[in-house]
């Protein structure tokens, strides 16, 4: 998330975005023995690696951190970016380090080859920081294209967007649905989704950026994150990183 860029919102872009979101490049069926919750962090600011990780770990949970290497040690609208030390500590603690491209570019506005190069640069940069090769990807700004979805490297088990919804029944591994844990009414919508998902044994993915007592407009407070995790445990959810959740799918 940057203040210098916002995806196009004209009518043609909106129609193209919706068609892309509903195009199943990797069709699958989501079925689980119990409801599942994944907490994910985009970009990610250092507060997500410290405050956010502490909240998750107190609940015996781990998250997925989608890292854009070009944002490491860079001050942004959500606070200072993650460091190499953050990557190492998170990986050692059992959190998942995912891919968010290196440049955090809008994947819908560049050619496929440029995006694939960006993904490779991110993989190599994260490896130098001590992260395993990412198995999970998240599209910056939630933006992608049919061509990018069709050409995602096989090493990625999944790619996550920002289209809200439960992951249950027919779905797309190249367009996992997710709810924002920020914004007006964001936490309330996630709490409502948890209640519905508990009945359907569905997979809920939440995403945010920073975690602090005074979060950015794209961040979540520690208290709000605590609330979501506490409610999930009451409802019988298992809380897992994205790739671990996928490995729990029923055959």
C-alpha positions as a printed NumPy array, in Angstrom:
array([[  0.   ,   0.   ,   0.   ],
       [  1.448,   3.364,  -0.972],
       [  0.05 ,   6.871,  -1.034],
       [  1.601,   7.558,  -4.453],
       [ -0.505,   5.005,  -6.327],
       [ -4.116,   3.841,  -6.464],
       [ -5.509,   1.288,  -8.951],
       [ -7.672,   2.644, -11.755],
       [-11.346,   3.053, -10.855],
       [-12.875,   3.944, -14.227],
       [-15.759,   1.803, -15.512],
       [-13.636,  -0.287, -17.912],
       [-11.114,  -1.059, -15.17 ],
       [-13.883,  -2.014, -12.76 ],
       [-15.444,  -4.407, -15.267],
       [-12.057,  -5.92 , -16.153],
       [-11.232,  -6.307, -12.442],
       [-14.462,  -8.147, -11.716],
       [-14.091, -10.457, -14.731],
       [-10.53 , -11.25 , -13.659],
       [-11.561, -11.928, -10.072],
       [-14.183, -14.421, -11.185],
       [-11.996, -16.151, -13.794],
       [-10.844, -19.451, -12.256],
       [ -7.277, -20.067, -13.425],
       [ -6.761, -22.863, -10.894],
       [-10.232, -24.19 , -10.08 ],
       [-10.545, -26.218,  -6.91 ],
       [-13.012, -27.32 ,  -4.252],
       [-12.546, -26.002,  -0.73 ],
       [-13.732, -28.469,   1.904],
       [-12.488, -28.753,   5.484],
       [-13.216, -30.941,   8.493],
       [-13.457, -27.814,  10.671],
       [-13.632, -24.06 ,  10.097],
       [-10.267, -22.442,   9.346],
       [ -8.981, -18.888,   9.835],
       [ -5.821, -17.394,   8.329],
       [ -4.484, -13.996,   9.399],
       [ -2.321, -12.363,   6.73 ],
       [ -0.239,  -9.2  ,   6.576],
       [  0.542,  -7.363,   3.344],
       [  3.74 ,  -5.443,   2.569],
       [  4.459,  -5.802,   5.72 ],
       [  5.331,  -3.087,   8.297],
       [  7.59 ,  -3.993,  11.192],
       [  4.696,  -3.617,  13.661],
       [  3.029,  -6.611,  12.003],
       [  6.172,  -8.637,  12.713],
       [  6.358,  -7.511,  16.344],
       [  2.966,  -6.531,  17.786],
       [  0.969,  -8.641,  15.324],
       [  3.126, -11.735,  15.781],
       [  2.941, -11.46 ,  19.571],
       [ -0.864, -11.397,  19.461],
       [ -0.979, -14.452,  17.193],
       [  1.557, -16.363,  19.256],
       [ -0.342, -15.707,  22.503],
       [ -3.216, -17.566,  20.879],
       [ -0.948, -20.404,  19.73 ],
       [ -1.418, -19.247,  16.147],
       [  0.85 , -18.288,  13.259],
       [  0.217, -15.986,  10.287],
       [  1.234, -15.433,   6.684],
       [  3.399, -12.381,   5.984],
       [  3.338, -11.317,   2.328],
       [  6.676,  -9.559,   1.858],
       [  7.671,  -7.138,  -0.911],
       [ 11.472,  -7.011,  -0.692],
       [ 11.595,  -3.508,  -2.156],
       [  9.684,  -2.249,   0.887],
       [ 12.151,  -3.624,   3.438],
       [ 13.539,  -0.932,   5.762],
       [ 11.51 ,   1.728,   3.942],
       [  9.196,   4.139,   5.776],
       [  5.693,   4.034,   4.323],
       [  2.161,   5.13 ,   5.158],
       [  1.809,   2.103,   7.455],
       [  5.114,   2.726,   9.228],
       [  8.653,   1.364,   8.817],
       [  8.941,  -1.68 ,   6.596],
       [ 10.128,  -5.061,   7.785],
       [ 13.803,  -5.898,   8.27 ],
       [ 15.93 ,  -8.971,   7.629],
       [ 15.812,  -9.657,  11.37 ],
       [ 11.999,  -9.649,  11.205],
       [ 12.053, -12.215,   8.385],
       [ 14.398, -14.518,  10.282],
       [ 12.496, -14.328,  13.566],
       [  9.118, -14.905,  11.937],
       [ 10.374, -17.877,   9.926],
       [ 12.043, -19.41 ,  12.98 ],
       [  8.826, -18.977,  14.983],
       [  6.807, -20.887,  12.37 ],
       [  5.09 , -18.023,  10.569],
       [  4.825, -18.213,   6.776],
       [  6.712, -15.735,   4.586],
       [  4.769, -15.194,   1.392],
       [  5.464, -13.275,  -1.819],
       [  4.061,  -9.816,  -2.606],
       [  6.335,  -9.093,  -5.626],
       [  9.533,  -7.108,  -5.082],
       [  8.426,  -3.727,  -6.411],
       [  4.795,  -3.822,  -5.185],
       [  3.678,  -2.935,  -8.71 ],
       [  0.11 ,  -3.232,  -9.988],
       [  0.174,  -6.621, -11.751],
       [ -2.817,  -5.631, -13.897],
       [ -0.89 ,  -2.751, -15.451],
       [  2.332,  -4.468, -16.536],
       [  3.098,  -7.346, -18.889],
       [  3.338, -10.909, -17.638],
       [  7.103, -11.181, -18.229],
       [  7.766,  -8.123, -16.055],
       [  5.623,  -9.591, -13.288],
       [  7.402, -12.943, -13.459],
       [ 10.766, -11.164, -13.245],
       [  9.488,  -9.235, -10.24 ],
       [  8.403, -12.458,  -8.534],
       [ 11.824, -14.003,  -9.137],
       [ 13.609, -10.93 ,  -7.734],
       [ 11.467, -11.137,  -4.635],
       [ 12.174, -14.838,  -4.178],
       [ 15.925, -14.269,  -4.426],
       [ 15.913, -11.241,  -2.113],
       [ 13.862, -13.036,   0.526],
       [ 16.159, -16.055,   0.302],
       [ 19.128, -13.79 ,   1.071],
       [ 17.227, -12.634,   4.157],
       [ 16.784, -16.216,   5.325],
       [ 13.244, -16.99 ,   4.118],
       [ 12.29 , -20.296,   2.476],
       [ 11.011, -20.099,  -1.106],
       [  7.467, -18.667,  -0.803],
       [  4.557, -20.998,  -1.539],
       [  1.888, -18.288,  -1.204],
       [  1.505, -15.059,  -3.176],
       [ -0.717, -11.992,  -2.724],
       [ -1.365,  -9.509,  -5.522],
       [ -0.346,  -5.935,  -4.592],
       [ -3.491,  -3.785,  -4.302],
       [ -5.4  ,  -7.008,  -5.043],
       [ -4.815,  -6.336,  -8.764],
       [ -4.014,  -8.99 , -11.351],
       [ -4.947, -10.154, -14.859],
       [ -6.04 , -13.331, -16.62 ],
       [ -2.527, -13.672, -18.045],
       [ -0.782, -13.309, -14.68 ],
       [ -3.122, -15.826, -13.07 ],
       [ -2.538, -18.294, -15.914],
       [  1.242, -17.958, -15.647],
       [  1.855, -18.   , -11.9  ],
       [  4.926, -20.139, -11.17 ],
       [  4.017, -23.713, -10.136],
       [  5.867, -23.22 ,  -6.831],
       [  2.998, -21.016,  -5.666],
       [  0.238, -23.124,  -4.145],
       [ -1.998, -20.07 ,  -4.005],
       [ -2.448, -16.393,  -4.789],
       [ -4.663, -14.125,  -2.679],
       [ -6.675, -11.143,  -3.771],
       [ -8.894,  -8.732,  -1.845],
       [-12.34 ,  -9.844,  -3.031],
       [-14.311, -10.52 ,   0.17 ],
       [-15.909, -13.91 ,   0.663],
       [-15.596, -17.326,   2.221],
       [-13.348, -19.948,   0.693],
       [-15.736, -22.897,   0.578],
       [-16.989, -25.088,  -2.247],
       [-15.945, -24.104,  -5.777],
       [-13.043, -21.666,  -5.774],
       [ -9.806, -20.573,  -7.386],
       [ -6.34 , -21.178,  -5.956],
       [ -5.161, -18.193,  -8.022],
       [ -7.736, -15.855,  -6.415],
       [ -8.264, -16.68 ,  -2.75 ],
       [-10.939, -14.486,  -1.177],
       [-10.129, -12.354,   1.863],
       [-11.686,  -9.839,   4.215],
       [ -9.944,  -6.604,   5.244],
       [ -9.322,  -6.286,   8.994],
       [ -9.484,  -2.509,   8.701],
       [-11.722,   0.264,   7.454],
       [-15.2  ,   1.272,   8.578],
       [-17.074,  -1.847,   9.695],
       [-14.192,  -4.138,   8.731],
       [-13.903,  -6.015,  12.015],
       [-17.674,  -6.368,  12.313],
       [-17.856,  -7.929,   8.83 ],
       [-15.088, -10.392,   9.717],
       [-16.832, -11.365,  12.959],
       [-20.019, -11.959,  11.001],
       [-18.123, -14.024,   8.438],
       [-16.671, -16.172,  11.227],
       [-20.154, -17.069,  12.464],
       [-21.271, -18.064,   8.972],
       [-18.042, -19.944,   8.274],
       [-18.304, -21.896,  11.536],
       [-21.619, -23.356,  10.338],
       [-20.286, -24.144,   6.862],
       [-16.785, -25.312,   7.896],
       [-15.364, -22.666,   5.586],
       [-11.993, -20.943,   5.377],
       [-11.835, -17.277,   6.316],
       [ -8.79 , -15.198,   5.363],
       [ -8.286, -11.809,   6.962],
       [ -5.713,  -9.295,   5.77 ],
       [ -4.221,  -6.135,   7.191],
       [ -0.96 ,  -4.176,   7.202],
       [  0.316,  -2.569,  10.419],
       [ -0.754,  -3.532,  13.953],
       [ -0.578,  -0.908,  16.691],
       [ -2.58 ,   1.047,  19.242],
       [ -2.87 ,   3.83 ,  16.659],
       [ -3.04 ,   1.97 ,  13.332],
       [ -2.932,   3.565,   9.908],
       [ -6.121,   3.583,   7.792],
       [ -4.934,   0.222,   6.414],
       [ -3.985,  -1.242,   9.789],
       [ -5.532,  -2.992,  12.755],
       [ -5.206,  -2.435,  16.484],
       [ -3.863,  -5.214,  18.7  ],
       [ -7.176,  -5.165,  20.556],
       [ -9.119,  -5.768,  17.332],
       [ -6.826,  -8.621,  16.329],
       [ -7.256, -10.133,  19.804],
       [-11.03 ,  -9.882,  19.398],
       [-11.011, -11.735,  16.063],
       [ -8.785, -14.537,  17.371],
       [-10.749, -14.913,  20.593],
       [-14.031, -15.178,  18.677],
       [-12.505, -17.679,  16.237],
       [-11.411, -19.953,  19.078],
       [-14.856, -19.756,  20.694],
       [-16.41 , -20.855,  17.404],
       [-14.044, -23.826,  17.006],
       [-11.733, -22.481,  14.294],
       [ -8.237, -23.731,  13.722],
       [ -5.931, -20.775,  12.931],
       [ -3.261, -21.545,  10.348],
       [ -1.01 , -19.811,   7.806],
       [ -2.324, -19.91 ,   4.249],
       [ -0.279, -22.828,   2.905],
       [ -0.849, -24.909,   6.051],
       [ -4.575, -24.253,   5.702],
       [ -4.514, -25.494,   2.106],
       [ -2.797, -28.658,   3.26 ],
       [ -5.765, -29.325,   5.556],
       [ -8.253, -29.512,   2.696],
       [-10.238, -32.709,   2.42 ],
       [ -9.519, -34.802,  -0.667]])
